[in-house]
Amino acid sequence: MSVLVHLCRTCDHQVAWHEGGNGGYTPCRCCRSGTTDPDPVPTLLPTRTSPHGIPEPLWEPGTQRNAGTLHASRACACNACHEAAERITRREHPSAAPRLVGLSGR
């Protein structure tokens, strides 16, 4: 499923990589140090189904991800993520497509 994340402005990796034991998964010195400079604007990490490549829906901000695994985490629930999720959801909804006004179609 697609998710909104905040990236570190120093190394451009996900802020979550700087937390807990996640630094052990990367050689990045910034991530391993446990310090981060988070970008307040969330970034969409889109995912697609396999094998058909259909875009997957977005994790709702604040949702528990990968529950019951060693990689369990919670999607960010800050105001910026809620606003971005609302914009993305509106854009992806079929009835939210822009309407052509003033065109007869002829």
C-alpha positions in Angstrom: 0.0 0.0 0.0 1.2 3.5 -0.7 2.2 5.7 2.2 3.1 9.3 3.1 6.5 9.7 4.7 8.7 12.6 5.8 12.2 12.6 4.3 15.3 13.8 6.1 16.6 17.0 4.5 20.2 16.0 5.3 20.3 12.5 3.6 16.9 12.3 1.8 16.0 9.0 3.5 12.8 8.4 5.4 12.8 9.8 8.9 11.8 6.3 10.2 15.2 5.0 9.1 16.7 7.2 11.8 14.6 5.7 14.6 15.2 2.6 16.8 17.1 -0.2 15.2 16.4 0.8 11.6 19.8 2.5 11.2 21.4 -1.0 11.0 19.7 -1.5 7.6 21.7 1.2 5.8 25.3 2.4 5.6 24.1 6.0 5.7 25.9 7.8 8.5 23.1 10.2 9.0 20.5 7.4 9.5 22.8 5.5 11.8 23.5 8.5 14.0 19.8 8.7 15.0 19.5 12.4 14.3 17.3 13.7 11.6 16.2 17.0 10.0 12.7 16.1 8.9 11.1 17.8 5.9 7.7 19.0 7.2 6.1 18.4 3.8 5.2 14.7 3.4 6.3 12.7 0.3 4.1 10.0 -1.3 5.8 6.6 -1.7 3.4 5.0 -4.2 3.2 1.3 -4.6 1.7 -0.9 -7.3 0.3 -4.4 -7.3 2.3 -7.2 -8.8 2.1 -8.5 -11.5 -0.5 -6.0 -13.0 1.0 -2.7 -11.8 -2.3 -1.3 -10.6 -1.7 1.7 -8.2 -2.5 0.7 -4.6 -4.5 2.8 -2.2 -3.0 5.0 0.4 -2.5 4.0 4.1 -4.7 6.4 6.1 -2.5 8.7 8.3 -2.1 7.2 11.8 -2.8 3.6 10.6 -0.8 0.7 12.1 1.3 -0.8 9.3 2.8 -4.3 9.2 1.2 -5.2 12.5 2.6 -8.3 14.2 5.9 -8.1 12.4 9.4 -6.9 13.3 8.8 -4.0 10.9 5.5 -2.7 12.5 5.2 1.0 12.3 2.5 3.7 12.4 1.8 6.0 9.4 2.4 9.6 10.3 -0.7 11.4 11.6 0.5 15.0 11.5 -1.7 17.7 10.0 0.4 17.9 6.8 -0.1 14.1 6.2 -3.9 14.3 6.8 -4.1 17.3 4.3 -2.0 15.5 1.7 -4.0 12.2 2.1 -7.2 14.2 1.7 -5.9 15.8 -1.6 -4.7 12.4 -2.9 -7.9 10.6 -2.0 -10.0 13.3 -3.7 -7.8 13.1 -6.8 -8.0 9.3 -7.0 -11.8 9.1 -6.5 -13.6 8.6 -9.8 -16.2 11.2 -9.1 -13.5 13.8 -8.3 -12.4 14.0 -11.9 -12.5 17.5 -13.3 -15.6 18.3 -15.3 -15.4 20.1 -18.6 -17.6 23.1 -18.5 -18.9 24.8 -21.6 -18.0 22.0 -24.1 -20.8 20.5 -26.1 -18.8 17.4 -27.1 -19.7 18.0 -30.8 
